[in-house]
Each structure stands twice: as structure tokens, then as C-alpha cells.
Amino acid sequence: MMAPKLMPPGLMIAAPASSSGKTTVMLGLLAAFRAAGLRVQPFKSGPDYIDPAFHAAASRRQSLNLDSWAMTPGHIARLRSVAAGADLVLAEGSMGLFDGVAQPGESGSGASADIAAAAGWPVLAVLDISGQAQTAGALALGLARFREDTRIAGVILNRVASPRHEALARAGLDAAGLPVLGALPRRTDLSLPERHLGLVQATETPELEALLSGLGRFIADHCDLAAIRALGDSSSAPHAPNAPLQPPAARIALAQDAAFSFIYPHLIADWRAGGATILPFSPLADQAPDPSADLVWLPGGYPELHAPRLSGCESFRNGLQSFARTRPVHGECGGYMALGAGLTDAEGTRWPMAGLLGLETSFAKRRMHLGYRLARPHQQIKAFSGATRLRGHEFHYATITAQPDAPLAEVQDATGAAVPETGSLRHMQEGGMVSGTFFHLIAPQSGKGTRA
């Protein structure tokens, strides 16, 4: 019997809480290892569009999301397999290491620890030691003992105020028996710009290469790269990867520009693996979808930042309306808003949108909507390849002021509570179908063998 093929050694970069410095460390390590000639495969734990784009810029390899709440073990196994041929895997966690939802999903609660345990990756913990010293050792020891299947292999101290501060914190980590592999002094000149959904997108960040190079040098100067690389464990290759997800159409017109950029790379990869052709177009450039397409997909993004321009794109709007008469059109989050009747911006000005749905949304009074979503469509939807369950997440600040069309699905949060953002569905007279959701799709499922 042949021995299972080993995957590259890997590490999970995690922390006790958000805003501890995970992304700074992740990007700095990716840039530093790439500068040293290593091929590093990045991943992101949990739902996130923006961090993986920065990972890709720093590593020159596409970063994929791994999500234990939304994805089956076989799905995660298949995505992990893209690391074959790399020298090292680095995965960035989300929130705190053990933070997830109360009710498990397909493979776990959505916690970064679920992914680390399943992959066999040790954890490199980033500790923000602002306002503490030896107590950092107690915090790290608590992380190390919380779950038996999760191993804290080392620590990077972040926001170190002085050599004395570092020495005291190191004493606490020594007492806890955990190695300190880096100590990062406070820096304000290497911070990444932020927007209300997190970081500003990588494509919008000026002098990105200089910023990433600076982060790489910063990490290389203050961390033991050789010791960090040596922490990574090689785990056996995934044994039972799922087949790629079935594409919803043979030719998919995909909106791609500054207003519509939030779609998970694993979905596009699956569509292509299933034989689909992706036909990008830019609504902001007033481009209509390719008339040879079988389906139009408008991803999420920031249409509210471009509402005046988008409202004036007549070729896009007319082409989309013509397409929708006979073929399916789907939008999610920002794309859903763009399919609606109107969008009111933060200043209270209403801008007409495509008008294919009656949806009215407003940013005049912002309210955050955040969390995992489980949706059961009321009928088969072409855009979802007829899947009976859709696992995804919702993250936006828009308020619905009108949602008059038929609901697309029964939607619940991770606790099983009903969510009023049901999405919308409208059948067109000539056979077309327009659908939209506020949740971003992560994994469509047939419903067989999955949790309720």
C-alpha cells in the first residue's frame, strides 16, 4: 500500500482577539518568505474577501477561504490540495482562535481552531501586549490548554513598547513554556487602510508593493524566520476531497470592477473546473453583459460608493434588462442592491438602479447585518445549480426600505433563528428569472448527508 502523500508544512496565524495584528504578521511573513525564495500558499479561515486579496499580492499565489461552518470536510480537503508544490502553508485566522458560532455547521463552529486541527497545523499566536507584560504568558497558556486538538507552537509579541516591556513579557512566556519567535515594536507607518467592512481592498491601496515590502522587512528584522518555518507540520494529504461544485451555466457573465468584486475564488475555480467559461464585464465602465452568456452574476462590493456613476450607466442597465427577459440574472449583497429599484446613499440621495427587482435600500441610517446564513430556496434556482441548501454569510450596513418581490428562500442565522432578509425572486414574462440575496454564497449543497 502506497504511503499517503505529504502536504507542505503549515501554520495557522491566530490570536486571542480581533485587531491583535494577525494580518500584519501574516502579510509580513508572506512577503519575507517570498523574498527568501520560498513558495508560500496562503489561506484564510472564515468568510472574508479582503484579506485574501492582500495575501495574494504578498505571496503571488491565490489565497482561498476555508470555512468549517459552511464547508464539508471533503470540500475543505479539496481546497487544501492547492498547496501541493508549495514550500510552506500559512493560514490566517479570524477573530479569536476559538471564536465561532454556538450551533455547529458542516465541519465545526467556524472557528480557526477547527481548520488548524483538521489540517494538523500548529498555531503561531500573535499577542497584543499593550497594557500587559508577564500576564501575556497566562493568556498564551490559556490558549494552549483550551482544546486538546489545537497546539500553540509559538508566540509573536506585538505592539511592544520598550526593551524592558519585551523582557517582562518574555519572562511570562518562559514561565508558560512557550517560545517567543518575534517581538514587534509599535509602528504606525505600516498600518493598512480601513473601511467599514474591514481593510480597503488591495486594488485600491496605493503603493501596495512598497507597503508589503516594508512589512516583510519589519517581520524579518524582528522575528526568527527560520524557527517559524521549522514550526510547520507536514500533514497527510486529504483523503476524500469532494468533486468540484457544478457550475450554474456554461457561460457566466461575471461583473468585476471596483463596485462588484466580492466573490470567493473557490467558486470561480469550481465553475471553471466544471467546464464553464467566465465572461468578465464592468458595470462601472458602462459595459453590458456578454449577450452570448447563459447567466449573469453580480457579486457583492461597494455599489453605494459608486451609486451616482452606476445610476448613469445606461448601456449596462439596458443590456442587463434585455438579458434578464430570457435568461437568469443573480446578484448578491451589493449586486442585489444594484438589481433593485433604487439605492439611497449616506447623504440621503436616492439613485435609480437597474429596476429588475423592487428592492429599495438605504445607507442614510446604517445598521450592521453580520453572520452566517443557511438558506433553503423555495424553488430550484438556476444560479445555484438547483442546490437545496445554501451556506453563506451576510455582512453589510444597508437598510431595506422595500422588498416587494417574492422571497427567494427561507433564511436562518447560525442559531436557527429566522432572518428577514429573505432575498427576492422575480419571473420575467419571456422566461427569464431575476434573483438576489443579501448573503454571500460560500457553499451550495444538495442537502444529502448535511446537517439541518
C-alpha positions in Angstrom: 0.0 0.0 0.0 1.4 3.4 -1.0 2.1 5.9 1.8 -0.1 9.0 1.7 1.5 11.9 0.0 2.6 14.6 2.5 1.4 18.1 2.1 3.7 21.1 2.7 4.3 22.0 6.3 1.8 24.6 7.6 1.0 27.0 10.3 -2.2 28.9 11.5 -1.5 32.5 12.3 -4.1 33.3 15.0 -4.7 35.5 18.1 -6.9 35.7 21.2 -9.0 38.5 19.6 -9.5 40.7 16.5 -7.2 43.6 16.0 -4.3 41.8 17.6 -2.1 42.1 14.5 -2.8 38.8 12.7 -3.0 40.4 9.2 0.2 42.5 9.7 2.1 39.3 10.8 0.6 37.2 8.0 1.4 39.7 5.2 4.9 40.3 6.6 5.6 36.6 6.8 4.3 36.0 3.3 6.5 38.9 1.9 9.5 37.9 3.9 9.4 34.2 2.9 8.8 35.1 -0.7 11.8 37.4 -0.7 13.8 34.5 0.6 12.7 32.4 -2.4 10.0 30.3 -0.8 6.7 29.3 -2.4 4.1 30.0 0.3 0.5 29.0 -0.1 -1.9 31.3 1.9 -5.3 30.5 3.2 -7.9 32.5 5.2 -10.1 30.9 7.9 -13.7 32.0 7.7 -15.7 34.4 5.5 -13.5 37.3 4.2 -13.0 38.8 0.8 -10.4 41.5 1.5 -7.6 39.7 3.5 -7.1 37.0 0.8 -6.5 39.7 -1.9 -3.7 41.1 0.2 -2.4 37.5 0.8 -2.3 37.0 -3.0 -0.4 40.3 -3.5 2.2 39.4 -0.9 2.7 35.7 -1.9 1.9 35.8 -5.6 -0.4 32.8 -5.1 -4.1 32.8 -4.9 -5.4 32.7 -1.3 -8.5 30.6 -0.6 -11.0 30.6 2.2 -11.5 27.6 4.5 -14.7 27.6 6.5 -15.7 24.9 9.0 -19.2 26.1 9.4 -20.1 26.3 5.7 -17.9 23.7 4.1 -17.9 19.9 4.4 -14.7 18.1 5.3 -14.4 17.0 1.7 -14.8 20.5 0.4 -12.1 21.8 2.8 -9.8 18.8 1.8 -10.1 19.7 -1.9 -9.3 23.4 -1.3 -6.3 22.5 0.8 -4.9 20.4 -2.0 -4.0 23.5 -4.0 -1.0 23.8 -1.6 0.7 20.9 -3.3 4.1 22.0 -4.6 4.4 24.9 -2.1 7.3 25.0 0.4 5.1 26.2 3.3 1.4 26.9 4.1 0.3 29.9 6.1 -3.3 30.3 7.1 -4.7 33.5 8.7 -7.3 33.0 11.4 -10.3 35.2 12.0 -11.4 36.9 15.3 -10.1 34.9 18.3 -8.7 31.4 17.7 -11.6 29.6 19.2 -14.3 32.0 18.3 -17.2 30.5 16.3 -20.9 30.1 16.5 -22.8 28.1 19.1 -24.5 25.7 16.7 -22.0 23.7 14.6 -22.2 23.6 10.8 -20.7 21.2 8.3 -17.3 20.7 9.9 -17.4 22.8 13.0 -18.3 26.2 14.5 -16.4 28.3 12.0 -13.5 28.8 14.5 -10.0 29.0 13.2 -9.1 26.2 15.6 -11.3 23.8 13.7 -9.3 24.4 10.5 -5.9 24.1 12.3 -7.0 20.9 14.0 -8.3 19.3 10.8 -5.2 20.2 8.8 -2.8 19.3 11.6 -1.3 22.9 11.5 0.3 24.2 14.7 -0.7 27.7 15.8 1.5 30.7 15.9 -0.2 33.1 18.3 0.0 36.8 17.8 -0.4 38.6 21.2 -1.1 42.3 21.5 0.7 43.0 24.8 -0.3 46.6 25.0 -1.1 47.3 28.7 0.3 44.0 30.0 3.6 42.2 30.5 4.0 38.8 32.3 0.3 38.3 32.0 0.9 37.6 28.3 2.2 34.2 29.5 -1.0 33.4 31.3 -3.0 34.3 28.2 -0.9 32.2 26.0 -1.1 29.3 28.4 -4.9 29.5 28.4 -4.9 29.3 24.6 -2.6 26.3 24.7 -4.8 24.4 27.2 -8.2 25.2 25.9 -8.5 22.4 23.2 -6.5 19.2 23.2 -6.6 19.1 19.4 -5.1 22.5 19.0 -1.3 23.1 19.6 0.1 26.5 20.3 3.7 26.1 18.9 5.0 29.6 19.5 4.2 33.3 20.1 4.9 36.6 18.4 4.6 39.6 20.7 3.0 42.7 19.1 3.0 46.4 20.0 6.0 46.1 22.3 6.6 49.5 24.0 10.3 49.1 25.0 13.1 46.6 25.6 12.0 46.4 29.3 8.4 45.7 28.2 9.7 42.9 25.9 11.8 41.4 28.7 9.0 41.2 31.1 6.6 39.7 28.6 9.2 37.1 27.6 9.6 36.2 31.3 5.9 35.4 31.4 6.1 33.3 28.2 9.1 31.4 29.6 7.1 30.6 32.7 4.3 29.3 30.4 6.8 27.1 28.5 6.1 28.7 25.1 8.8 30.1 22.8 8.7 33.7 21.7 9.6 33.8 18.0 9.3 37.5 17.5 8.7 40.8 19.2 7.3 43.7 17.1 7.7 47.3 18.3 4.8 49.6 17.8 4.7 51.0 14.3 2.1 53.4 12.8 3.6 53.8 9.4 2.9 50.2 8.3 -0.8 50.2 9.0 -3.2 49.1 6.3 -6.1 51.5 5.4 -9.6 50.5 6.7 -13.2 50.9 5.6 -16.4 49.9 7.3 -16.2 46.3 6.1 -12.5 46.0 7.2 -9.5 46.8 5.1 -9.7 48.8 1.9 -9.3 46.5 -1.0 -5.8 45.6 -2.2 -6.5 47.0 -5.6 -7.4 50.4 -4.0 -4.3 50.6 -1.9 -1.7 52.9 -3.4 2.0 51.8 -3.3 0.9 48.4 -2.2 4.1 46.7 -3.2 6.1 49.2 -1.2 3.9 48.6 1.8 4.2 44.8 1.6 8.0 45.0 1.1 8.1 47.2 4.2 6.1 44.7 6.2 8.3 41.9 5.0 11.5 43.7 6.2 9.8 44.6 9.5 8.9 41.0 10.2 12.3 39.7 9.1 14.1 42.2 11.3 12.1 41.3 14.5 11.2 37.6 14.0 13.1 34.3 13.8 12.0 33.3 10.3 14.0 30.0 10.4 12.4 29.0 13.7 8.9 30.0 12.4 9.3 27.9 9.3 10.6 24.9 11.4 7.3 25.0 13.4 5.2 24.0 10.5 4.0 20.4 10.5 3.5 18.3 7.4 0.2 16.6 7.5 -1.1 13.8 5.3 -2.8 14.8 2.1 -6.6 15.0 2.4 -8.0 11.5 1.7 -11.6 12.2 0.5 -11.8 15.5 -1.4 -15.2 16.4 -2.9 -15.6 16.9 -6.6 -15.8 20.5 -7.8 -19.1 22.2 -7.4 -21.3 22.1 -10.5 -21.3 25.4 -12.4 -24.7 27.1 -12.8 -24.3 27.7 -16.5 -21.9 27.0 -19.4 -21.1 30.7 -20.0 -21.3 33.1 -17.0 -21.1 36.8 -17.4 -19.4 38.0 -14.2 -19.4 41.7 -13.1 -15.9 42.6 -12.0 -14.8 46.1 -11.0 -14.4 48.4 -8.0 -18.2 48.2 -7.3 -18.5 44.4 -7.8 -15.5 42.4 -6.6 -16.7 40.2 -3.7 -16.9 36.6 -5.0 -15.0 33.7 -3.5 -12.2 32.4 -5.7 -13.1 28.8 -5.0 -16.5 29.3 -6.6 -14.9 30.7 -9.8 -12.3 27.9 -9.8 -15.1 25.3 -9.4 -17.1 26.8 -12.2 -14.1 26.7 -14.5 -13.2 23.1 -13.4 -16.8 22.2 -14.3 -16.3 23.5 -17.9 -17.8 27.0 -17.5 -16.4 30.0 -19.3 -16.2 33.2 -17.3 -17.0 36.4 -19.2 -16.0 39.4 -17.1 -17.6 42.8 -17.6 -17.6 46.1 -15.8 -20.8 47.9 -15.0 -18.9 51.0 -13.9 -17.3 51.2 -17.4 -20.9 51.0 -18.7 -20.4 47.6 -20.2 -23.4 45.3 -20.8 -23.1 41.6 -20.1 -21.9 39.4 -23.0 -25.1 38.5 -25.0 -23.7 35.0 -25.6 -23.7 34.3 -21.8 -26.2 31.9 -20.3 -26.3 33.6 -16.8 -25.3 36.9 -15.3 -23.8 37.1 -11.8 -23.4 40.4 -10.0 -21.2 39.9 -6.9 -21.1 42.0 -3.8 -18.9 45.0 -3.4 -19.4 48.7 -2.8 -22.1 50.0 -5.1 -23.0 52.7 -2.5 -19.6 54.3 -3.1 -20.3 54.5 -6.9 -24.1 55.0 -6.9 -24.1 58.2 -9.0 -21.9 56.7 -11.7 -23.6 53.4 -11.6 -27.0 55.1 -11.9 -25.9 56.8 -15.1 -24.6 53.7 -16.9 -27.3 53.3 -19.5 -25.6 50.7 -21.6 -25.1 48.4 -18.6 -28.7 48.9 -17.4 -30.3 48.4 -20.8 -28.1 45.4 -21.6 -28.9 43.8 -18.3 -32.6 44.4 -18.7 -32.6 42.9 -22.1 -30.6 39.8 -20.9 -33.0 39.3 -18.0 -36.0 38.9 -20.2 -34.9 35.5 -21.3 -32.1 34.2 -19.0 -31.3 34.2 -15.3 -29.6 37.1 -13.5 -28.4 36.8 -9.9 -27.0 39.4 -7.5 -25.6 39.0 -4.0 -25.4 41.8 -1.5 -24.1 44.8 -3.5 -25.2 43.1 -6.7 -28.6 42.6 -5.2 -28.8 46.3 -4.4 -27.8 47.1 -7.9 -30.7 44.9 -9.3 -33.2 46.8 -7.2 -35.3 49.9 -7.9 -33.2 52.4 -6.0 -30.3 52.9 -3.6 -30.2 55.8 -1.2 -26.7 56.9 -0.2 -25.3 58.0 3.2 -26.3 61.7 2.3 -29.9 60.7 1.7 -29.8 61.0 -2.1 -31.7 58.2 -3.9 -30.1 56.8 -7.1 -32.1 54.7 -9.6 -30.7 51.2 -10.1 -31.4 48.5 -12.7 -35.1 48.1 -11.7 -35.2 44.4 -12.2 -36.4 43.9 -8.7 -38.4 46.2 -6.5 -35.8 46.3 -3.7 -35.1 49.7 -2.1 -32.0 50.0 0.1 -30.7 52.9 2.1 -27.4 53.9 3.8 -28.8 57.0 5.3 -29.3 55.1 8.6 -26.6 52.5 8.7 -27.2 49.2 10.5 -24.8 46.3 10.6 -26.0 42.9 9.4 -23.5 40.2 10.2 -23.4 36.5 10.5 -23.6 33.1 8.8 -26.7 32.3 6.8 -28.4 29.0 5.9 -30.9 29.4 3.1 -33.4 26.9 1.6 -34.6 28.2 -1.7 -38.4 28.0 -2.2 -37.8 26.6 -5.7 -34.9 25.5 -7.9 -32.7 28.5 -8.8 -30.5 28.2 -11.9 -27.9 30.4 -10.3 -27.4 27.9 -7.5 -27.4 24.8 -9.7 -30.6 23.6 -8.1 -29.0 23.2 -4.6 -31.5 22.7 -1.8 -29.3 24.3 0.8 -27.1 27.4 0.6 -24.5 28.2 3.2 -23.1 31.7 3.2 -22.7 34.8 5.3 -24.1 38.3 5.4 -22.1 41.5 6.2 -23.4 44.9 5.2 -24.7 48.2 6.6 -27.7 48.7 4.2 -31.2 49.0 5.4 -34.1 47.6 3.4 -36.9 50.1 2.9 -38.9 48.0 0.4 -38.6 44.3 -0.6 -41.9 43.7 -2.5 -40.9 40.7 -4.7 -41.5 37.1 -3.8 -39.0 35.8 -1.2 -36.2 33.7 -2.7 -35.6 31.5 0.3 -36.2 30.7 3.9 -33.1 32.1 5.6 -31.8 31.4 9.1 -28.8 32.5 11.0 -26.4 30.1 12.7 -28.7 29.6 15.7 -31.6 28.6 13.5 -33.4 31.9 14.0 -35.3 33.3 11.0 -33.7 36.2 9.1 -36.0 38.8 7.5 -33.5 39.4 4.6 -35.0 36.5 2.6 -33.8 37.7 -0.8 -36.0 38.3 -3.8 -37.2 36.4 -6.9 -39.0 37.7 -10.0 -40.0 35.7 -13.0 -39.9 37.6 -16.3 -42.6 37.3 -19.0 -40.2 35.8 -21.6 -38.8 33.1 -19.3 -36.0 34.9 -17.6 -35.5 34.9 -13.8 -34.0 37.6 -11.6 -32.9 36.7 -8.1 -30.9 38.4 -5.3 -29.7 37.7 -1.8 -28.0 39.8 0.9 -25.9 36.8 1.9 -22.7 35.8 0.0 -22.7 32.2 -1.1 -19.9 30.1 0.3 -21.1 26.5 -0.4 -24.2 25.3 -2.2 -25.3 21.8 -1.0 -27.6 19.1 -2.2 -28.9 18.5 1.3 -27.9 14.9 1.4 -25.8 14.0 4.3 -25.7 17.5 5.7 -26.8 19.0 8.9 -30.2 20.6 9.0 
